[in-house]
Amino acid sequence: MWSLLLAALLTMSLAMQAAAQARPESFADLADRFSPSVVNITTATTVAGREEGSPIVPEGSPFEDFFREFQDRNRGDRAPRRSSALGSGFVISEDGFIVTNNHVIAGADEISIEFFNGKTLDAELVGTDEKTDIALLKVEADSPLPFVSFGDSDLARVGDWVLAMGNPLGQGFSVSAGIVSARNRALSGTYDDYIQTDAAINRGNSGGPLFNLDGEVIGVNTAILSPNGGSIGIGFSMASNVVKGVVNQLQEFGETRRGWLGVRIQDVTEDMADAMGLDAAKGAMVSDVPEGPAMEAGMKAGDVIVSFDGVEVDDTRGLVRQVGATQVGKTVRVMVWRDGKTETLKVTLGRREEAEAEAVPAAQPGAEVPLEKDLMGMKLSSVTSDLAEQLGIDADTEGLVVREVDEMSDAYEKGLRAGDLITEAGQQKIETVADLETRVEEAREAGRKSILLLIRREGEPRFVALPIGDAKDE
């Protein structure tokens, strides 16, 4: 009996060790299974020829005839010419929808798709999204095409095995393996959510799929970080959970339709949280509310958005992505922190693309009593006609103009500069220096270490929290 028990324990121990050390002996089965769905993309673009420039030698020079003959021989260079580019992509449906990067096909007159078996088909552009660098193509085939499916990129963990497939450097179909090196990377876009991987990605891999070991696409290979243009083990794939939403909209509308809240926002810092009585530096501070959905719902500058549609807001980046992924026209509950407590607003989202096309102007505040004084490391003044002209604002604008900033002050360290306009203090409008002094004293009596100021620079609003320990006449 004891021998049987010992054998069972030994078997369990070996099984646990095997599971802990489990790793694929080969990726060949995955490559064989999904390679027919990965395609090479070739584009052709008409490039304008070079214009004839001014003479490169002075008139009358003994070399004039020589250079005129040289220009005549090369006159053909000024004619339009064809340029080609290479990239990768993958089929996502049996009826021929193909995903790739926008930069692979941008400006192309012709798009040709080469399949793993060597067959070539012309593709039509369905739609593109520059913000995520995703494009959707369509080919017409005689029979159903092999395709792959998207997985849940949020389940990908740092250290998981991944495979990158594509057409690196125009060499044809290729597979490289690596791991997820990092998650949630941002490069330059508003909606960036990149998976970083050390799987070899080179030029030509753009638009190809990044697979997990279940054969699901969890990313679209988009960019590399490299000092010399080659792979150094730092590649970026746009997460599939972002791509899926974009592709669905491109399929349905031929364009993206992102939700729009209609606010200008900034991250909440530790000192801002302290100035407002927040427990933690989380959420998105509303710095301005132009005309739009948020204004109609009663949102105000100074509100901190702590929850959107039932999801806690950590920072501005997360909020922007969540709003953009929400259906246009949907009414959502937005919880804000205002005057020391939470309030819930119902906002019916607009469409971001339409709002961007309209270029909504920033709201501007109203009138001021002439006065100048040194306070909190700044020389402050009311708005005069001369200052208004210098700053490009209305002469009846409310607030205080920052005339000078002591470079040794907290105000300078926080980024305030001469020419800034302070329109609110402690989330209340100010018209005079006396108003600001009153707000500072109220904050001190409330036990605050900082006071929140709303600053406008060239019309753009921004909140700054200044320590009130320096709040004294200078």
C-alpha positions as CSV (number, residue, x, y, z in Angstrom):
1,M,0.0,0.0,0.0
2,W,2.8,2.4,0.9
3,S,4.6,1.6,-2.3
4,L,1.4,2.5,-4.3
5,L,1.1,5.8,-2.4
6,L,4.8,6.6,-2.9
7,A,4.4,5.8,-6.7
8,A,1.4,8.1,-6.9
9,L,3.2,10.9,-5.2
10,L,6.2,10.5,-7.4
11,T,4.0,10.5,-10.5
12,M,2.3,13.7,-9.3
13,S,5.6,15.3,-8.6
14,L,7.0,14.5,-12.0
15,A,3.8,15.8,-13.6
16,M,4.0,19.1,-11.7
17,Q,7.7,19.5,-12.7
18,A,6.8,18.8,-16.3
19,A,4.0,21.4,-16.3
20,A,6.2,24.0,-14.7
21,Q,9.0,23.5,-17.3
22,A,6.6,23.0,-20.2
23,R,7.7,24.7,-23.4
24,P,7.1,23.9,-27.0
25,E,9.7,21.6,-28.7
26,S,8.8,23.1,-32.0
27,F,6.5,25.8,-33.6
28,A,6.3,23.8,-36.8
29,D,2.7,22.7,-36.3
30,L,1.5,26.2,-35.7
31,A,3.5,27.5,-38.7
32,D,2.0,24.8,-41.0
33,R,-1.5,25.5,-39.7
34,F,-1.7,29.2,-40.0
35,S,0.9,30.2,-42.7
36,P,-1.8,29.9,-45.5
37,S,-3.7,32.8,-43.9
38,V,-0.6,35.1,-43.8
39,V,0.0,37.2,-47.0
40,N,2.6,39.3,-48.6
41,I,1.4,42.7,-49.8
42,T,2.9,44.7,-52.7
43,T,1.8,48.2,-53.5
44,A,2.4,50.4,-56.5
45,T,2.3,54.2,-56.4
46,T,2.7,56.9,-59.0
47,V,5.4,59.3,-57.9
48,A,5.7,62.7,-59.4
49,G,8.9,63.3,-61.4
50,R,11.6,65.8,-60.5
51,E,11.0,69.3,-61.6
52,E,13.7,71.0,-63.7
53,G,15.6,73.3,-61.4
54,S,17.6,76.5,-62.0
55,P,20.8,76.4,-64.0
56,I,23.6,74.9,-62.0
57,V,26.3,77.0,-63.6
58,P,26.3,80.8,-64.4
59,E,25.0,81.9,-67.8
60,G,28.0,82.3,-70.1
61,S,30.1,79.8,-68.3
62,P,32.3,77.6,-70.5
63,F,30.6,74.6,-68.8
64,E,27.1,75.8,-69.8
65,D,26.9,73.7,-72.9
66,F,28.1,70.6,-71.1
67,F,25.5,70.9,-68.3
68,R,22.7,71.7,-70.8
69,E,23.6,68.4,-72.6
70,F,23.6,66.6,-69.3
71,Q,20.1,67.9,-68.4
72,D,18.8,66.9,-71.9
73,R,20.0,63.3,-71.5
74,N,18.3,63.0,-68.1
75,R,15.1,64.8,-69.0
76,G,13.2,61.5,-68.5
77,D,13.8,61.7,-64.8
78,R,11.1,64.4,-64.6
79,A,8.4,62.1,-65.9
80,P,6.1,60.4,-63.3
81,R,7.4,57.1,-62.2
82,R,6.1,54.0,-60.4
83,S,7.2,53.1,-56.9
84,S,6.6,49.9,-55.1
85,A,6.5,48.9,-51.4
86,L,6.3,45.6,-49.5
87,G,4.5,44.6,-46.3
88,S,2.5,41.8,-44.7
89,G,-1.1,41.1,-43.7
90,F,-3.4,38.3,-42.7
91,V,-6.9,37.0,-43.8
92,I,-9.6,37.3,-41.1
93,S,-12.6,35.8,-43.0
94,E,-13.2,33.2,-45.7
95,D,-14.7,35.8,-48.0
96,G,-11.5,37.7,-48.3
97,F,-11.1,40.5,-45.7
98,I,-7.4,41.2,-44.9
99,V,-5.9,43.2,-42.1
100,T,-2.6,45.2,-42.5
101,N,-1.0,48.4,-41.4
102,N,-2.2,51.7,-42.9
103,H,1.4,52.8,-43.6
104,V,1.9,49.7,-45.8
105,I,-0.8,50.8,-48.3
106,A,-0.9,54.6,-47.7
107,G,-1.1,56.4,-51.1
108,A,-1.1,53.2,-53.1
109,D,-2.8,53.1,-56.6
110,E,-2.6,49.3,-56.8
111,I,-2.5,46.7,-54.0
112,S,-1.5,43.1,-54.8
113,I,-1.9,40.2,-52.4
114,E,0.4,37.1,-52.6
115,F,-0.7,34.1,-50.7
116,F,1.4,31.3,-49.3
117,N,0.7,29.0,-52.2
118,G,2.0,31.6,-54.7
119,K,-1.4,32.8,-55.9
120,T,-1.8,36.5,-56.4
121,L,-5.0,38.6,-56.2
122,D,-5.7,42.3,-56.5
123,A,-7.1,44.0,-53.4
124,E,-9.5,46.9,-52.8
125,L,-9.1,49.2,-49.9
126,V,-12.1,49.0,-47.6
127,G,-11.0,51.6,-45.0
128,T,-8.1,52.9,-42.9
129,D,-7.5,54.3,-39.4
130,E,-4.4,56.5,-39.1
131,K,-4.7,56.7,-35.3
132,T,-4.0,53.0,-34.9
133,D,-2.2,52.5,-38.2
134,I,-4.7,49.8,-39.3
135,A,-6.1,49.2,-42.8
136,L,-8.7,46.7,-44.0
137,L,-8.5,45.2,-47.5
138,K,-10.8,42.9,-49.5
139,V,-10.0,40.4,-52.2
140,E,-12.4,38.3,-54.4
141,A,-11.5,34.7,-54.5
142,D,-13.0,31.7,-56.3
143,S,-13.2,29.6,-53.2
144,P,-13.2,30.2,-49.4
145,L,-9.9,31.4,-48.1
146,P,-8.1,30.0,-45.0
147,F,-8.3,32.6,-42.2
148,V,-7.3,33.3,-38.6
149,S,-9.2,34.7,-35.6
150,F,-8.4,37.4,-33.1
151,G,-7.7,36.4,-29.5
152,D,-8.0,38.4,-26.3
153,S,-4.8,40.5,-26.1
154,D,-5.6,41.4,-22.5
155,L,-4.9,37.8,-21.5
156,A,-1.3,38.0,-22.9
157,R,1.2,38.0,-20.0
158,V,4.8,39.2,-20.0
159,G,6.8,36.1,-20.7
160,D,4.3,34.3,-22.9
161,W,5.5,32.7,-26.1
162,V,4.5,34.5,-29.3
163,L,5.1,34.0,-33.1
164,A,5.5,36.8,-35.6
165,M,4.8,35.9,-39.2
166,G,5.2,38.0,-42.4
167,N,7.5,39.1,-45.2
168,P,10.6,40.6,-43.6
169,L,12.8,42.6,-45.9
170,G,10.9,41.3,-48.9
171,Q,12.4,37.8,-48.5
172,G,9.1,36.0,-48.5
173,F,7.2,34.1,-45.9
174,S,9.0,33.9,-42.5
175,V,8.3,32.9,-38.9
176,S,10.1,34.2,-35.8
177,A,9.5,33.3,-32.2
178,G,9.9,35.2,-29.0
179,I,8.1,36.3,-25.9
180,V,5.9,39.1,-24.8
181,S,8.5,41.6,-23.4
182,A,6.1,44.2,-22.1
183,R,2.4,45.3,-22.2
184,N,0.5,48.5,-22.8
185,R,3.3,50.4,-24.5
186,A,2.5,53.8,-26.0
187,L,4.5,55.2,-28.9
188,S,2.8,58.4,-30.2
189,G,-0.9,57.8,-30.8
190,T,-3.9,58.6,-28.6
191,Y,-5.2,55.0,-28.8
192,D,-1.9,53.2,-28.6
193,D,-1.8,49.9,-26.8
194,Y,1.2,48.0,-28.0
195,I,2.5,44.6,-27.1
196,Q,6.3,44.7,-27.0
197,T,8.0,41.5,-28.2
198,D,11.5,40.3,-28.8
199,A,10.3,38.1,-31.7
200,A,12.4,39.3,-34.7
201,I,10.4,42.0,-36.6
202,N,12.0,43.8,-39.5
203,R,10.9,46.0,-42.3
204,G,8.3,44.2,-44.4
205,N,6.9,42.5,-41.3
206,S,4.5,45.5,-40.9
207,G,0.9,44.4,-40.9
208,G,1.7,40.8,-40.2
209,P,0.1,38.8,-37.3
210,L,1.5,38.1,-33.8
211,F,0.2,34.8,-32.7
212,N,-0.1,33.2,-29.2
213,L,0.4,29.5,-28.8
214,D,-3.3,28.9,-29.3
215,G,-3.0,30.2,-32.8
216,E,-4.9,33.4,-32.1
217,V,-3.9,36.8,-33.4
218,I,-3.1,39.0,-30.4
219,G,-1.4,41.8,-32.2
220,V,-0.6,43.4,-35.5
221,N,3.2,43.9,-36.0
222,T,3.6,47.6,-36.6
223,A,6.9,49.1,-35.5
224,I,10.5,48.4,-34.4
225,L,12.9,50.4,-32.2
226,S,16.3,50.3,-33.9
227,P,19.3,52.5,-34.4
228,N,20.1,50.9,-37.7
229,G,16.8,49.9,-39.2
230,G,17.2,46.2,-38.3
231,S,15.7,44.1,-35.5
232,I,17.4,44.4,-32.1
233,G,14.7,42.6,-30.3
234,I,12.4,45.5,-29.6
235,G,9.3,45.3,-31.7
236,F,5.7,46.5,-31.2
237,S,2.4,45.0,-32.2
238,M,-0.9,46.8,-31.9
239,A,-3.0,44.8,-29.4
240,S,-5.8,42.8,-30.9
241,N,-8.5,44.2,-28.6
242,V,-7.8,47.6,-30.2
243,V,-7.6,46.2,-33.7
244,K,-10.9,44.3,-33.4
245,G,-12.9,47.4,-32.7
246,V,-11.3,49.3,-35.6
247,V,-11.8,46.4,-38.0
248,N,-15.4,45.9,-37.1
249,Q,-16.1,49.6,-37.8
250,L,-14.2,49.6,-41.0
251,Q,-16.2,46.6,-42.2
252,E,-19.5,48.1,-41.3
253,F,-18.9,51.8,-42.2
254,G,-15.7,52.0,-44.2
255,E,-14.4,54.4,-41.5
256,T,-14.1,54.7,-37.7
257,R,-16.8,56.1,-35.5
258,R,-15.4,56.8,-32.0
259,G,-17.2,58.1,-29.0
260,W,-16.6,61.7,-28.0
261,L,-17.2,63.1,-24.5
262,G,-16.3,66.7,-25.3
263,V,-13.8,67.7,-22.5
264,R,-10.2,68.7,-22.2
265,I,-8.5,66.6,-19.6
266,Q,-5.2,66.1,-17.8
267,D,-3.7,63.6,-15.3
268,V,-4.2,64.1,-11.6
269,T,-0.9,64.6,-9.7
270,E,-0.3,63.9,-6.0
271,D,-0.4,67.6,-5.1
272,M,-3.6,68.2,-7.1
273,A,-5.2,65.3,-5.3
274,D,-4.2,66.8,-2.0
275,A,-5.6,70.2,-3.0
276,M,-8.9,68.6,-3.9
277,G,-9.3,66.2,-1.0
278,L,-8.9,63.1,-3.2
279,D,-7.6,59.9,-1.6
280,A,-5.3,59.0,-4.5
281,A,-3.9,60.6,-7.6
282,K,-6.2,58.8,-10.0
283,G,-8.8,59.9,-12.5
284,A,-8.9,62.5,-15.2
285,M,-9.1,66.2,-14.3
286,V,-11.4,68.2,-16.6
287,S,-9.6,71.4,-17.5
288,D,-12.1,72.8,-20.0
289,V,-15.6,71.9,-21.2
290,P,-16.4,73.3,-24.6
291,E,-19.8,73.0,-26.2
292,G,-20.6,69.3,-26.6
293,P,-22.0,66.2,-24.8
294,A,-20.3,66.8,-21.5
295,M,-21.4,70.5,-21.3
296,E,-25.0,69.4,-22.0
297,A,-24.8,66.9,-19.2
298,G,-23.6,69.5,-16.7
299,M,-19.9,68.7,-16.5
300,K,-17.7,71.5,-15.3
301,A,-14.0,72.5,-15.4
302,G,-12.4,71.2,-12.2
303,D,-14.4,68.0,-12.1
304,V,-12.3,64.8,-11.8
305,I,-13.7,61.9,-13.8
306,V,-13.3,58.9,-11.5
307,S,-15.6,56.4,-13.4
308,F,-16.8,56.1,-16.9
309,D,-19.6,53.7,-17.9
310,G,-19.1,51.6,-14.7
311,V,-15.3,51.3,-15.2
312,E,-12.9,53.1,-12.8
313,V,-10.7,55.7,-14.5
314,D,-7.0,55.5,-13.6
315,D,-5.6,58.2,-15.9
316,T,-6.4,60.3,-19.0
317,R,-4.9,57.7,-21.4
318,G,-7.2,55.0,-20.2
319,L,-10.2,57.3,-20.3
320,V,-9.5,58.4,-23.9
321,R,-9.3,54.8,-25.1
322,Q,-12.4,53.8,-23.3
323,V,-14.5,56.7,-24.6
324,G,-13.2,56.1,-28.1
325,A,-14.2,52.5,-27.9
326,T,-17.7,53.3,-26.8
327,Q,-20.6,53.4,-29.3
328,V,-21.5,56.8,-30.6
329,G,-24.9,57.9,-29.3
330,K,-24.8,55.7,-26.2
331,T,-25.8,57.3,-22.9
332,V,-23.3,56.5,-20.2
333,R,-23.0,57.2,-16.5
334,V,-19.9,59.4,-15.7
335,M,-19.0,59.7,-12.0
336,V,-17.1,62.9,-11.1
337,W,-15.5,64.2,-8.0
338,R,-16.8,67.8,-7.3
339,D,-16.7,69.9,-4.2
340,G,-15.5,67.1,-2.0
341,K,-18.0,64.5,-3.1
342,T,-19.0,62.3,-6.1
343,E,-21.8,63.1,-8.5
344,T,-23.1,61.0,-11.4
345,L,-23.8,62.6,-14.7
346,K,-25.6,61.0,-17.7
347,V,-23.7,61.8,-21.0
348,T,-24.9,60.9,-24.5
349,L,-21.7,60.5,-26.5
350,G,-21.0,62.3,-29.7
351,R,-18.7,61.3,-32.5
352,R,-15.1,62.3,-32.2
353,E,-14.4,62.5,-36.0
354,E,-17.1,65.1,-36.4
355,A,-16.0,67.1,-33.4
356,E,-12.4,67.2,-34.7
357,A,-13.6,68.4,-38.1
358,E,-15.4,71.3,-36.5
359,A,-12.4,72.4,-34.4
360,V,-14.3,73.4,-31.3
361,P,-12.8,76.6,-29.8
362,A,-11.8,76.8,-26.1
363,A,-14.2,78.7,-23.8
364,Q,-12.9,82.1,-22.7
365,P,-13.6,83.8,-19.4
366,G,-14.8,87.8,-18.6
367,A,-13.6,91.3,-16.7
368,E,-11.0,92.5,-14.2
369,V,-10.1,95.3,-11.9
370,P,-6.6,96.7,-12.6
371,L,-4.2,95.7,-9.8
372,E,-0.6,94.3,-9.6
373,K,1.1,92.3,-6.8
374,D,3.8,89.8,-6.0
375,L,2.3,86.5,-4.7
376,M,3.5,82.8,-4.6
377,G,6.6,83.6,-6.6
378,M,4.8,85.4,-9.3
379,K,4.2,89.0,-10.3
380,L,0.5,89.1,-11.0
381,S,-1.6,91.7,-12.8
382,S,-5.1,92.3,-14.0
383,V,-5.8,92.3,-17.7
384,T,-5.1,95.6,-19.3
385,S,-5.7,96.5,-22.9
386,D,-2.0,96.3,-23.7
387,L,-1.6,92.9,-22.0
388,A,-4.7,91.6,-23.8
389,E,-3.2,92.7,-27.1
390,Q,0.1,91.0,-26.3
391,L,-1.6,87.8,-25.2
392,G,-4.1,87.8,-28.0
393,I,-7.1,87.7,-25.7
394,D,-10.2,89.9,-25.2
395,A,-9.6,93.1,-23.1
396,D,-12.6,92.1,-20.8
397,T,-11.1,88.7,-20.0
398,E,-11.4,87.6,-16.3
399,G,-8.4,86.4,-14.4
400,L,-4.8,87.3,-13.5
401,V,-1.9,87.7,-15.9
402,V,1.4,86.3,-14.8
403,R,3.9,89.1,-15.6
404,E,7.0,87.5,-14.1
405,V,7.9,84.2,-12.4
406,D,10.8,83.8,-9.9
407,E,12.9,80.9,-11.2
408,M,13.5,79.7,-7.7
409,S,9.8,79.4,-6.9
410,D,7.5,76.4,-6.9
411,A,5.4,78.2,-9.5
412,Y,8.4,78.1,-11.9
413,E,9.1,74.5,-11.1
414,K,5.4,73.6,-11.9
415,G,5.8,75.2,-15.3
416,L,4.1,78.6,-14.9
417,R,5.6,81.3,-17.2
418,A,5.2,84.9,-18.0
419,G,2.1,85.4,-20.2
420,D,0.1,82.7,-18.5
421,L,-3.5,83.5,-17.4
422,I,-4.8,82.3,-14.1
423,T,-8.6,82.1,-14.3
424,E,-9.5,79.9,-11.3
425,A,-8.1,79.2,-7.8
426,G,-9.5,76.5,-5.6
427,Q,-12.0,75.7,-8.4
428,Q,-13.6,79.1,-8.2
429,K,-13.3,82.0,-10.7
430,I,-11.0,84.8,-9.7
431,E,-11.1,88.4,-10.9
432,T,-8.5,90.2,-8.6
433,V,-5.4,89.4,-6.7
434,A,-7.5,89.8,-3.6
435,D,-9.7,86.9,-4.8
436,L,-6.6,84.7,-5.1
437,E,-5.4,85.7,-1.6
438,T,-8.8,84.8,-0.3
439,R,-8.8,81.4,-2.0
440,V,-5.3,80.7,-0.6
441,E,-6.4,81.5,2.9
442,E,-9.5,79.3,2.6
443,A,-7.3,76.4,1.4
444,R,-4.9,76.9,4.4
445,E,-7.8,77.0,6.9
446,A,-9.1,73.8,5.3
447,G,-5.8,72.1,6.0
448,R,-4.7,71.9,2.4
449,K,-1.1,71.8,1.5
450,S,-1.7,73.1,-2.1
451,I,-4.2,75.2,-4.0
452,L,-5.4,74.3,-7.5
453,L,-5.0,76.9,-10.2
454,L,-6.5,76.8,-13.7
455,I,-4.0,78.2,-16.1
456,R,-4.6,79.2,-19.7
457,R,-1.7,79.5,-22.2
458,E,-2.6,80.5,-25.7
459,G,-6.1,79.4,-25.0
460,E,-5.2,75.9,-23.8
461,P,-6.3,75.2,-20.2
462,R,-4.3,73.3,-17.6
463,F,-4.6,72.7,-13.9
464,V,-1.6,73.3,-11.6
465,A,-1.4,72.6,-7.9
466,L,0.9,75.1,-6.0
467,P,2.0,74.6,-2.4
468,I,0.4,77.3,-0.2
469,G,3.4,77.5,2.1
470,D,4.8,80.1,-0.2
471,A,1.6,82.1,-0.2
472,K,2.9,85.4,1.3
473,D,3.5,88.9,0.0
474,E,6.9,89.5,-1.4
